């Protein structure tokens, strides 16, 4: 087999793999979005609350953008809404007055925990399509793709 044919196969396989990963992610996220658990907070709002909870500390808005699937303007609007509902607070970063620190409030942490418990069960139900060994393989393969 020539090098050119092998390269075409490698490119094709890489793109097929990417499309399969993306299709699975879209299908799973659509399933999650359709569930009834999002009455207290939306799926995107939960994503922000979860990122803050996982960080365990206040985050600059720019750093929070890296952990969620929202654009900077959309995240700014969402943080404003979450702040109005008492789920997060915004404050100037004392180390950089240009930056804003976002903190999860007790009410935000409680909402994240309540919705998170239901969401965790939903994730587990969807992941039953894979064996425990396949789940570990998926986790490990995805970790390889997220390493910089």
C-alpha positions as semicolon CSV with decimal commas, in nm:
position;residue;x (nm);y (nm);z (nm)
1;X;0,000;0,000;0,000
2;X;0,134;0,340;-0,089
3;X;0,193;0,614;0,164
4;X;-0,067;0,832;-0,010
5;X;-0,338;0,566;0,026
6;X;-0,247;0,509;0,392
7;X;-0,267;0,883;0,456
8;X;-0,613;0,903;0,293
9;X;-0,729;0,612;0,511
10;X;-0,587;0,783;0,822
11;X;-0,766;1,108;0,738
12;X;-1,089;0,924;0,665
13;X;-1,071;0,722;0,988
14;X;-0,991;1,034;1,191
15;X;-1,293;1,214;1,044
16;X;-1,524;0,917;1,089
17;X;-1,412;0,891;1,451
18;X;-1,468;1,264;1,506
19;X;-1,815;1,249;1,347
20;X;-1,909;0,950;1,565
21;X;-1,794;1,132;1,879
22;X;-1,980;1,448;1,785
23;X;-2,296;1,259;1,688
24;X;-2,294;1,072;2,019
25;X;-2,246;1,397;2,212
26;X;-2,532;1,568;2,026
27;X;-2,766;1,272;2,079
28;X;-2,687;1,244;2,450
29;X;-2,718;1,619;2,507
30;X;-3,052;1,632;2,323
31;X;-3,174;1,352;2,546
32;X;-3,061;1,538;2,857
33;X;-3,217;1,863;2,736
34;X;-3,553;1,691;2,684
35;X;-3,572;1,563;3,041
36;X;-3,799;1,720;3,301
37;X;-3,526;1,787;3,557
38;X;-3,454;2,137;3,424
39;X;-3,743;2,312;3,597
40;X;-3,524;2,485;3,856
41;X;-3,233;2,573;3,628
42;X;-3,180;2,517;3,256
43;X;-2,920;2,275;3,124
44;X;-2,686;2,565;3,036
45;X;-2,740;2,729;3,374
46;X;-2,661;2,398;3,541
47;X;-2,342;2,378;3,335
48;X;-2,228;2,713;3,479
49;X;-2,323;2,618;3,835
50;X;-2,147;2,282;3,797
51;X;-1,828;2,445;3,663
52;X;-1,822;2,679;3,963
53;X;-1,890;2,395;4,207
54;X;-1,620;2,178;4,048
55;X;-1,367;2,464;4,067
56;X;-1,436;2,502;4,438
57;X;-1,351;2,872;4,430
58;X;-1,441;3,197;4,259
59;X;-1,350;3,202;3,891
60;X;-1,273;3,485;3,658
61;X;-1,539;3,507;3,395
62;X;-1,276;3,437;3,127
63;X;-1,173;3,117;3,305
64;X;-1,535;3,013;3,343
65;X;-1,580;3,047;2,966
66;X;-1,321;2,770;2,919
67;X;-1,534;2,526;3,120
68;X;-1,872;2,577;2,954
69;X;-2,010;2,563;2,604
70;X;-2,118;2,926;2,586
71;X;-1,973;3,228;2,412
72;X;-1,840;3,512;2,624
73;X;-2,144;3,735;2,553
74;X;-2,391;3,453;2,625
75;X;-2,209;3,367;2,946
76;X;-2,215;3,734;3,055
77;X;-2,593;3,747;3,008
78;X;-2,638;3,417;3,189
79;X;-2,425;3,527;3,484
80;X;-2,636;3,842;3,506
81;X;-2,956;3,632;3,520
82;X;-2,807;3,386;3,770
83;X;-2,698;3,681;3,983
84;X;-3,047;3,830;3,979
85;X;-3,178;3,495;4,104
86;X;-2,920;3,486;4,384
87;X;-2,736;3,180;4,250
88;X;-2,403;3,353;4,183
89;X;-2,233;3,676;4,280
90;X;-2,007;3,898;4,073
91;X;-1,725;4,103;4,220
92;X;-1,418;4,283;4,089
93;X;-1,101;4,075;4,104
94;X;-0,879;4,246;4,365
95;X;-0,570;4,137;4,168
96;X;-0,698;4,269;3,833
97;X;-0,965;4,538;3,834
98;X;-1,047;4,460;3,470
99;X;-1,156;4,108;3,563
100;X;-1,473;3,993;3,736
101;X;-1,485;3,702;3,982
102;X;-1,790;3,478;3,978
103;X;-1,878;3,295;4,300
104;X;-2,138;3,029;4,361
105;X;-2,375;3,133;4,641
106;X;-2,516;2,889;4,896
107;X;-2,846;2,898;4,703
108;X;-2,657;2,827;4,379
109;X;-2,470;2,537;4,539
110;X;-2,797;2,396;4,672
111;X;-2,964;2,422;4,328
112;X;-2,663;2,261;4,163
113;X;-2,670;1,975;4,413
114;X;-3,045;1,912;4,376
115;X;-3,041;1,915;3,997
116;X;-2,703;1,743;3,989
117;X;-2,835;1,443;4,181
118;X;-3,110;1,392;3,923
119;X;-2,871;1,456;3,636
120;X;-2,617;1,206;3,772
121;X;-2,884;0,934;3,775
122;X;-2,980;1,025;3,419
123;X;-2,616;1,007;3,306
124;X;-2,581;0,665;3,469
125;X;-2,894;0,541;3,290
126;X;-2,767;0,657;2,951
127;X;-2,421;0,513;3,011
128;X;-2,572;0,168;3,074
129;X;-2,550;0,126;2,695
130;X;-2,180;0,062;2,764
131;X;-2,026;-0,198;2,989
132;X;-1,819;-0,073;3,284
133;X;-1,503;-0,163;3,090
134;X;-1,627;0,034;2,788
135;X;-1,709;0,330;3,013
136;X;-1,353;0,325;3,147
137;X;-1,216;0,304;2,791
138;X;-1,435;0,597;2,684
139;X;-1,319;0,801;2,984
140;X;-0,955;0,727;2,910
141;X;-0,985;0,794;2,536
142;X;-1,160;1,126;2,596
143;X;-0,889;1,223;2,844
144;X;-0,634;1,175;2,566
145;X;-0,827;1,416;2,344
146;X;-0,856;1,684;2,613
147;X;-0,487;1,693;2,702
148;X;-0,310;1,999;2,567
